Amino acid sequence: MSANGLPPAEAAGARHFRKLVLAVAIAYFSVLAIECVHQYLTCLRAAPTTDDIYNGMQQRSTLIYYLFWFGLSALALGAASLRRTTWLSLYLCLLLVAETASYVYFFATHLHLYHPPVALLYSRFEPHPFVVAVPRPGVYGQVTHDENHRRTTINEGKQPNPRLVYVFGGSTTYDVGNADADTWPTQLSRLLGPGFAVENFAVPAFSSVENMTQSLFAFRDVTPACAVYYEGWNDLRMSHIKDLADDYANYEYPALVGELALGPHPGFLERNSVLVAYILSALATPQPTFQAEGNLGDRDPRLATLYRDNIRLIAALGKSFGVRVIFIPQVLDYSRLTKDTRPTAVPYIIPKDMKKLMGLMNDDLASAAAQSQAYFLPAPLAETWGDADFVDEGHFNPTGALKFARSIAGDIRRICG
């Protein structure tokens, strides 16, 4: 019998087993220690860029991910050093192996490394009973929301009681790709001069429906001289959805809840474990599914009718409050929209058809504005747009935001002055 009371063969097997567990624990501890040092140095060098205004925040979240698993590997190593706790080390090593397998599967299916979501960004918007959501006041990296629940527009050097210009839209007006100082509403405010101040009411993913609802209340406390609506892309997402509701609610409401993180936020384990995230996603309530109808490469006539109605109603609301309403057509980077596969942003439109269909939406916007005696500014369509102006297929970088602001500033000064 061995010293621990086991037969020699069993004792030798137990020693080999402990050595195997110890070797796995050492391997994970070493690799994760190196990765934690690498991520820490990355965090020290990280800073927001024009291509990623949240740069730095993402790196810190990634560091937390690796530190969490490094801590588990350290616990596994410590447990493997003692005979009585080898079983605990075994379970921890199995957990590390399962996470590694999930990580590899994520990479194979997404073609990039896993980056845990930034917890702070889940709190940027809060539910609202009438317009679904509003910006939550606070600082979110290079993006801030003011106490009035609006994306911050920098209005410096203004004279007392300047003429107010309200801007409405979705993510392209909120300007998700730019810091506060570089958004096109901020650039527009600077170009308009001391006699004008711009306020940004936009919320990512909002369509003409939400902008119309916002307009019911935005003009009551302080009536602006003008209201500017940069519309089209988000409405186009509803194209060819079968049985689309008149108010888009059956498709758009679930989408807004998800995109603006209005539902339960992922907890620490879900953010910092690919394995846990996969398990919870498998147990989650399935998202509603939708069917397409009609020829997907052609205009959706029902959507076109609803969109024109919404634009006319927005114009009527402005007129009832004495506000001059200005509509601006959507511009996109069509050089990035050439593939034959469907993008996620516009479910039933393939990228190569976007130029034609977005052009038809802009035509609908122009005709509805003309019927309503509202203003339509075609100047942005006359500009030459390309990769140098966007961070993706439709959101401006600082260069594009300034170009866009310059294209409309003269007309807005004339109309709102």
Long-range contacts (C-beta under 8 A, 24 or more apart in sequence): 4-83, 14-83, 17-86, 18-80, 18-83, 18-86, 21-80, 21-86, 21-89, 21-90, 21-93, 22-77, 22-80, 22-81, 22-89, 24-76, 24-93, 24-96, 24-97, 25-73, 25-76, 25-77, 25-79, 25-80, 25-89, 25-92, 25-93, 26-77, 28-69, 28-73, 28-76, 28-77, 28-93, 28-96, 29-70, 29-73, 29-74, 29-76, 29-77, 32-66, 32-69, 32-70, 32-73, 33-70, 35-66, 35-70, 36-63, 36-66, 36-67, 36-70, 39-63, 39-66, 48-141, 48-142, 48-179, 50-178, 50-182, 50-391, 50-397, 50-398, 51-391, 51-397, 53-141, 53-142, 53-143, 53-177, 53-178, 53-179, 54-118, 54-121, 54-141, 54-142, 56-141, 57-118, 57-120, 57-121, 57-141, 58-115, 58-118, 60-118, 61-115, 61-116, 61-117, 61-118, 61-119, 61-271, 62-115, 62-116, 64-116, 64-272, 65-114, 65-116, 65-271, 65-272, 68-272, 68-273, 69-96, 69-99, 69-272, 72-96, 95-275, 98-275, 99-273, 99-274, 99-275, 101-275, 102-273, 102-274, 102-275, 102-278, 103-274, 105-274, 105-278, 106-274, 114-274, 116-271, 116-272, 117-266, 117-271, 119-265, 119-271, 121-261, 122-261, 122-265, 122-266, 123-261, 123-265, 124-260, 124-261, 125-203, 125-260, 125-261, 125-262, 126-262, 127-262, 130-213, 130-216, 130-217, 131-203, 131-206, 131-210, 131-213, 131-214, 132-210, 132-253, 132-256, 132-257, 132-260, 132-262, 133-203, 133-256, 133-260, 133-262, 134-203, 135-203, 142-179, 142-180, 143-179, 143-180, 144-180, 148-199, 150-199, 150-200, 150-201, 151-175, 151-180, 151-183, 151-185, 151-200, 151-202, 152-180, 152-200, 153-180, 153-183, 153-185, 153-186, 153-189, 153-197, 153-198, 153-199, 153-200, 154-180, 154-181, 154-186, 154-189, 154-190, 155-189, 155-197, 155-198, 156-190, 157-194, 158-194, 158-195, 158-196, 158-197, 159-194, 159-195, 162-194, 162-195, 162-196, 162-197, 163-195, 163-196, 163-197, 163-224, 163-225, 163-226, 163-416, 163-417, 164-196, 164-197, 164-198, 164-199, 164-222, 164-223, 164-224, 164-225, 164-226, 165-189, 165-192, 165-196, 165-197, 165-198, 165-199, 165-224, 165-225, 165-226, 165-227, 165-228, 165-412, 165-416, 166-198, 166-199, 166-201, 166-218, 166-219, 166-224, 166-226, 166-227, 166-228, 166-323, 167-198, 167-199, 167-200, 167-201, 167-202, 167-227, 167-228, 167-229, 167-230, 168-201, 168-202, 168-206, 168-211, 168-214, 168-215, 168-218, 168-227, 168-228, 168-229, 168-230, 169-202, 169-206, 169-211, 169-229, 169-230, 169-231, 170-202, 170-203, 170-204, 170-205, 170-206, 170-207, 170-233, 170-234, 171-202, 171-204, 171-205, 171-234, 171-395, 172-202, 172-230, 172-233, 172-330, 172-394, 172-395, 172-396, 173-200, 173-202, 173-230, 174-200, 174-202, 174-203, 174-204, 175-200, 175-202, 175-395, 175-396, 175-401, 176-204, 176-395, 177-390, 177-391, 177-392, 177-395, 177-396, 177-397, 178-396, 178-397, 178-398, 178-401, 182-397, 182-398, 182-401, 182-402, 183-401, 184-396, 184-401, 184-402, 184-404, 184-405, 185-405, 187-401, 187-402, 187-404, 187-405, 187-406, 188-405, 188-408, 188-409, 188-412, 191-405, 191-406, 191-409, 192-409, 192-412, 192-413, 193-413, 195-417, 196-225, 196-412, 196-413, 196-416, 199-224, 202-230, 203-260, 204-259, 204-260, 205-234, 205-252, 205-255, 205-256, 205-259, 205-260, 206-234, 206-256, 207-231, 207-234, 207-235, 207-237, 207-238, 207-248, 207-252, 208-234, 208-235, 208-307, 208-310, 208-311, 208-314, 209-247, 209-248, 209-252, 209-310, 210-256, 211-314, 212-310, 212-313, 212-314, 212-317, 215-314, 215-317, 215-318, 216-317, 219-317, 219-318, 219-321, 219-323, 220-321, 223-321, 223-322, 223-323, 224-323, 225-323, 225-324, 225-416, 225-417, 226-323, 226-324, 226-325, 226-326, 226-412, 226-415, 226-416, 227-318, 227-323, 227-324, 227-325, 227-326, 228-326, 228-327, 228-328, 228-408, 228-412, 229-311, 229-314, 229-325, 229-326, 229-327, 229-328, 230-328, 230-330, 231-311, 231-327, 231-328, 231-330, 231-365, 232-329, 232-330, 232-358, 232-361, 232-362, 232-365, 233-330, 233-332, 233-346, 233-358, 233-394, 235-303, 235-307, 235-310, 235-361, 236-303, 236-346, 236-349, 236-354, 236-357, 236-358, 236-361, 237-345, 237-346, 237-347, 238-300, 238-303, 238-306, 239-296, 239-300, 239-303, 239-346, 239-348, 239-349, 239-357, 240-292, 240-293, 240-294, 240-296, 240-300, 240-303, 240-348, 240-349, 241-290, 241-291, 241-292, 241-293, 241-347, 241-348, 242-290, 242-291, 242-292, 242-293, 244-302, 244-303, 244-306, 246-306, 248-306, 250-288, 251-290, 254-287, 254-288, 258-287, 290-347, 292-347, 292-348, 296-348, 296-349, 296-350, 296-353, 297-350, 297-353, 297-356, 299-357, 299-360, 304-360, 304-361, 304-364, 307-361, 307-364, 307-365, 307-368, 308-364, 308-367, 308-368, 309-368, 311-364, 311-365, 311-368, 311-369, 311-372, 311-374, 312-368, 312-371, 312-372, 314-374, 315-368, 315-369, 315-372, 315-373, 315-374, 316-372, 318-374, 319-372, 319-373, 324-375, 324-415, 324-416, 325-369, 325-372, 325-374, 325-375, 326-374, 326-375, 326-376, 326-377, 326-411, 326-412, 326-415, 327-365, 327-366, 327-368, 327-369, 327-374, 327-375, 327-376, 327-377, 328-376, 328-377, 328-380, 328-408, 329-362, 329-365, 329-366, 329-376, 329-377, 329-378, 329-380, 329-381, 330-358, 330-361, 330-362, 330-394, 331-380, 331-381, 331-383, 331-385, 331-394, 331-404, 332-358, 332-385, 332-390, 332-393, 332-394, 333-385, 333-386, 333-387, 333-389, 333-390, 333-392, 333-393, 333-394, 334-385, 335-386, 335-387, 336-387, 336-390, 336-392, 336-393, 337-393, 343-393, 345-393, 351-393, 375-411, 375-415, 377-408, 377-411, 377-412, 379-407, 379-408, 379-411, 380-404, 380-407, 380-408, 382-407, 383-407
